[in-house]
Amino acid sequence: MILTYTKIIVYLLEYTFMRLTAKALGWPFTPPPRLSKEQRLTINAAFKRLLTRWKLVIKQFPRSNKLSNPIAHLNRYRLILTDLRSFLERKKMKDSTDLKGITFSMDCPEYFKRNYHYQTDGYFSFESAMRYDHQIELLFLGTGHIMRKVAYAELANILKGSEDVLEFGAGSGTSGHQFKQIFPRTVLDILEPGPAYLDFARRTYPHSFNEYIPEFMENFKCLKKYDCIFSCFVMHEIPVAFWDLVVQKIKESLKPNGHLFIIDSQQNCDSPDHQFALDQFAEDFYEPYFQEYRENSLEEYFRKKGFKLMVKSEVLFSKTLLFTL
Ligand SMILES: C[S@@+](CC[C@H](N)C(=O)[O-])C[C@H]1O[C@@H](n2cnc3c(N)ncnc32)[C@H](O)[C@@H]1O
């Protein structure tokens, strides 16, 4: 666990440095929320549960316990600092359509032309892809990677060999790369609609993936069937009106008895004690479809679409859902 605690401390220091720099230079950094004693206890308990599970995952999959290259890490942090002022000013103005100079492909839906999280260039530039994962880790103080790996470990009884797997909404490739640290023999195709993000994934992880698919899930034309399809923090970024199309593509692409594995934020139907954290997330980060996402229970939605829920578990303020057809 030494590596884990080192990582958490590094992200905490980096976050504090950003805050102090912004304060010193008069940039609009939103201070962390004031939490009640109960809320602090709830957060601590959720972190403890996550770290307890993570200890077990490290034992089972020792190769998953890695730090990233320190030079690459510092370079990414430098890029975040360089971008900080413009990010904070956009966030203060609540400007979510600041995408000047970006050329959209013909099939790019309107809902996607946004600065998700107010991030510079949305999902549309290589520089944004370079900053993306580090920014998310700053948000979760170094535990985003742990959350994903703890979640993936739940597939240990299902993925035992060279199964064909598809990840949709692969982002900059980190979530897929971490999946491969746990299941190195699987044949993983990644699908991502942000072309620059997919390009970043291809260059950063040239040997991790089998296919790099530039597509929206609702437009995916599958050429093969998969044993397992998964996504990590994607469903809340797709408007609910598009979920039926996404599910149709998932069903077409899964083998009989195949598995669907979803990792995403908890919703209104989940722990009442955790709702304050979801409210805070919606307040701090521009997530245009988060409200409707919260109101539409994923487990109920997929059940109505013919999926059977096999396992549900909590991972910090997120959840994992394992379905079969
Ligand atoms: C919050 S990011 C998560 C990225 C990655 N899975 C991770 O864990 O770091 C959501 C990703 O979903 C992608 N996405 C959004 N709408 C999508 C859609 N309709 N089909 C496939 N991917 C989509 C975005 O481009 C983005 O990369």
Ligand as a Chemical Component Dictionary entry (heavy atoms), coordinates in Angstrom:
data_LIG
# 
_chem_comp.id                   LIG 
_chem_comp.type                 NON-POLYMER 
_chem_comp.pdbx_formal_charge   0 
_chem_comp.three_letter_code    LIG 
# 
loop_
_chem_comp_atom.comp_id 
_chem_comp_atom.atom_id 
_chem_comp_atom.alt_atom_id 
_chem_comp_atom.type_symbol 
_chem_comp_atom.charge 
_chem_comp_atom.model_Cartn_x 
_chem_comp_atom.model_Cartn_y 
_chem_comp_atom.model_Cartn_z 
_chem_comp_atom.pdbx_ordinal 
LIG C1  C1  C 0  -15.827 10.451 -18.518 1  
LIG S1  S1  S 1  -15.044 9.898  -19.972 2  
LIG C2  C2  C 0  -14.426 8.309  -19.471 3  
LIG C3  C3  C 0  -13.265 7.854  -20.304 4  
LIG C4  C4  C 0  -12.647 6.532  -19.865 5  
LIG N1  N1  N 0  -13.582 5.451  -19.951 6  
LIG C5  C5  C 0  -12.085 6.641  -18.476 7  
LIG O1  O1  O 0  -12.552 5.948  -17.564 8  
LIG O2  O2  O -1 -11.138 7.425  -18.296 9  
LIG C6  C6  C 0  -16.390 9.483  -21.023 10 
LIG C7  C7  C 0  -15.974 9.057  -22.402 11 
LIG O3  O3  O 0  -17.152 8.615  -23.091 12 
LIG C8  C8  C 0  -17.060 9.040  -24.432 13 
LIG N2  N2  N 0  -18.414 9.098  -24.991 14 
LIG C9  C9  C 0  -19.344 10.067 -24.841 15 
LIG N3  N3  N 0  -20.441 9.777  -25.574 16 
LIG C10 C10 C 0  -20.219 8.567  -26.165 17 
LIG C11 C11 C 0  -20.972 7.725  -27.032 18 
LIG N4  N4  N 0  -22.177 8.068  -27.446 19 
LIG N5  N5  N 0  -20.417 6.566  -27.444 20 
LIG C12 C12 C 0  -19.185 6.199  -27.025 21 
LIG N6  N6  N 0  -18.426 6.964  -26.212 22 
LIG C13 C13 C 0  -18.930 8.140  -25.783 23 
LIG C14 C14 C 0  -16.365 10.390 -24.345 24 
LIG O4  O4  O 0  -15.767 10.745 -25.572 25 
LIG C15 C15 C 0  -15.356 10.149 -23.247 26 
LIG O5  O5  O 0  -14.128 9.709  -23.736 27 
# 
loop_
_chem_comp_bond.comp_id 
_chem_comp_bond.atom_id_1 
_chem_comp_bond.atom_id_2 
_chem_comp_bond.value_order 
_chem_comp_bond.pdbx_ordinal 
LIG C1  S1  SING 1  
LIG S1  C2  SING 2  
LIG S1  C6  SING 3  
LIG C2  C3  SING 4  
LIG C3  C4  SING 5  
LIG C4  N1  SING 6  
LIG C4  C5  SING 7  
LIG C5  O1  DOUB 8  
LIG C5  O2  SING 9  
LIG C6  C7  SING 10 
LIG C7  O3  SING 11 
LIG C7  C15 SING 12 
LIG O3  C8  SING 13 
LIG C8  N2  SING 14 
LIG C8  C14 SING 15 
LIG N2  C9  SING 16 
LIG N2  C13 SING 17 
LIG C9  N3  DOUB 18 
LIG N3  C10 SING 19 
LIG C10 C11 SING 20 
LIG C10 C13 DOUB 21 
LIG C11 N4  SING 22 
LIG C11 N5  DOUB 23 
LIG N5  C12 SING 24 
LIG C12 N6  DOUB 25 
LIG N6  C13 SING 26 
LIG C14 O4  SING 27 
LIG C14 C15 SING 28 
LIG C15 O5  SING 29 
# 
